[in-house]
């Protein structure tokens, strides 16, 4: 199976628009999805190993940072920049730098929220080194 790689291009939104999206913690949890999430420095790679296209949806990381994505095709590896994630205060996902490496936050939970079905779906987070 050949998988194509795409970069998910998200139109620049005002941080306030994403900050207004509340984490859907009270919504029902749907089936876990076979989407493998891997962090590579300043972006996430989403690989859809499941049998269906997923999206559009809100992609949540660590229950605090959200972005809207158009979808992930079957067998595809898509890339999402960490720059497009915002928390409820409009702040970007914290990343370490050369002078402040302790600011870096690991990604331990990734979820899709589908507004059309009002279900949250957990994704597979591959922990590793950047």
Rosetta blueprint (number, residue, H / E / L):
1 X L
2 X L
3 X L
4 X L
5 X E
6 X E
7 X E
8 X L
9 X L
10 X L
11 X L
12 X L
13 X L
14 X L
15 X H
16 X H
17 X H
18 X H
19 X H
20 X L
21 X L
22 X L
23 X L
24 X L
25 X L
26 X L
27 X L
28 X E
29 X E
30 X L
31 X L
32 X L
33 X L
34 X L
35 X E
36 X E
37 X E
38 X E
39 X E
40 X E
41 X L
42 X L
43 X E
44 X E
45 X E
46 X E
47 X E
48 X E
49 X L
50 X L
51 X L
52 X L
53 X L
54 X E
55 X L
56 X L
57 X E
58 X E
59 X E
60 X E
61 X E
62 X L
63 X L
64 X L
65 X E
66 X E
67 X E
68 X E
69 X E
70 X L
71 X L
72 X E
73 X L
74 X L
75 X L
76 X L
77 X E
78 X E
79 X E
80 X E
81 X E
82 X H
83 X H
84 X H
85 X L
86 X E
87 X L
88 X L
89 X L
90 X L
91 X L
92 X E
93 X L
94 X L
95 X L
96 X L
97 X L
98 X L
99 X L
100 X L
101 X H
102 X H
103 X H
104 X L
105 X L
106 X L
107 X L
108 X L
109 X L
110 X E
111 X E
112 X E
113 X E
114 X E
115 X L
116 X L
117 X L
118 X L
119 X E
120 X E
121 X E
122 X E
123 X L
124 X E
125 X E
126 X E
127 X L
128 X L
129 X L
130 X L
